[in-house]
Amino acid sequence: MSDWILVVDDSASNLKMASHILTEAGMRVSCLKSGGEALKFLEHNRPDVILLDIHMQGMDGFETMAAIRSKENLADIPVIFLTADEDSETETKGLQSGAVDFIRKPFVSEVLLTRIRHTIDLMRLQTSLSREVDKKTQEIARQQAKIEMLFVEVVNALAGAIDAKDSYTKGHSARVADYSRKIAARLGLSDEAQGDIYIMGLLHDVGKIGIPDSIINKPDSLTEEEYAVVKRHPVMGSDILGKITEFPRLATGAKWHHERYDGKGYPDGISGEEIPMEARIIAVADAYDTMSSKRSYRDVLPQGVVREEIARGRGTQFDPVFTDVMLALIDEDTAYEMREK
């Protein structure tokens, strides 16, 4: 079955162009000229993606988006805003309202198709994860070991997809998960707790699925507005993982790994032991891997520099106990094996 795209734009020429591009690509297309028509259409239809113009007569794109998001049965349909605006304020407002991406007008066919296919792929990836978790629940009595292995494989696949969004963080999630488990083991946590924190580490950046590639892979410094969008990924990650009811603490690492021990982090500004233990462990592991990995603007930092920065964050950015464990692991790693190869 072909992908179904709903295009909402009050310009007949824009509707005609979008319909031509998408139909030629083998997609099913429905075109409407107003937000009101779109809401009536959505009462009995469920497209895969909605392309929604911002500036329309009557109900504009933001109002239409709010109405869509208010309906539980429509809230998970990905919406991409269409706009000729270039200002970052419009883009930030759109992303904060729940849009997954922006497409500029006039359309460039390759950009239009790439953004839509990328959105559909990510949507299906999330759906696949939920279905696999449901399958795990249904079969747990007779195939516990097999299902748990499948769950880990699905999580690994999702973690790989998250890392693939950023050209410079290949393997980041797996390394953070590994370092987090090492810290947990040194603390004497149970095998089950170590396994849980490993999964949390793998998925700590899952919210980046909702951050546009144009921001994640921007080669120069982010604007304040773009950084504000990036800072939303912990909450988006928590929303995604919170739907997996069989693992209620799964969202812990995703939501709070950017909190600081001194309370100056985000999204909630909590401090000390208010921050869940798993998130405090993942925070120091995440910072370590960021410094010991390549970036677009630098190579892997020397081990001594990384150690100094981790030590500098003791008691301010990081939990002192978990910092000391991380420092011990660094000191034992005389060949500097714990880094991106």
Order of alpha helices (4+ residues) and beta strands (2+ residues): beta-alpha-beta-alpha-beta-alpha-beta-alpha-beta-alpha-alpha-alpha-alpha-alpha-alpha-alpha-alpha-alpha-alpha
